[in-house]
Amino acid sequence: MDVLNLLEKIEDIIEDASKLPLSNKIMIDKEEILEVINDIRLKLPDEINRASWVAKERQRILTEAQNEAEELIQKVKEQQRILIEESEITRLAKQNANALLQEADAKANAMKEGAYNYSDEILSKLQDKIRDINNIIEENREVLRKM
């Protein structure tokens, strides 16, 4: 059961709880709520590990993009050298090499930007989920304190 399912379980417990007459208060089973909160605490390290994996994956993607860009640049430089040696197409070779360099830089930048955006999105979602969990826990603690 992941953290979201556990949060849904808390919601179900609250929704199914008996209401106190003439008030907006409910009665919940303390042990049941505490058990679910404990399960959430046990699952949070998994979510944090996933975030760590995302960060490592982002770094791997960036490194891979950089390596591909460097390989592409080396290929372009070699191609440029060969074309320069052929005197009748020197001008065309320079144009082609420059276009390939720009394409390689654009691809590398696009891959980097995509990796950063992907990582930021995942980390943002995780941060939101953790914030939601903290809010629910605070609300439940507040309800327990008022009982």
Stockholm file with secondary structure:
# STOCKHOLM 1.0

chainA/1-147         MDVLNLLEKIEDIIEDASKLPLSNKIMIDKEEILEVINDIRLKLPDEINRASWVAKERQRILTEAQNEAEELIQKVKEQQRILIEESEITRLAKQNANALLQEADAKANAMKEGAYNYSDEILSKLQDKIRDINNIIEENREVLRKM
#=GR chainA/1-147 SS CCHHHHHHHHHHHHHHSEECTTSSCEECCHHHHHHHHHHHHHHHHHHHHHHHHHHHHHHHHHHHHHHHHHHHHHHHHHHHHHHHHSGGGHHHHHHHHHHHHHHHHHHHHHHHHHHHHHHHHHHHHHHHHHHHHHHHHHHHHHHHHHC
#=GC SS_cons         CCHHHHHHHHHHHHHHSEECTTSSCEECCHHHHHHHHHHHHHHHHHHHHHHHHHHHHHHHHHHHHHHHHHHHHHHHHHHHHHHHHSGGGHHHHHHHHHHHHHHHHHHHHHHHHHHHHHHHHHHHHHHHHHHHHHHHHHHHHHHHHHC
//
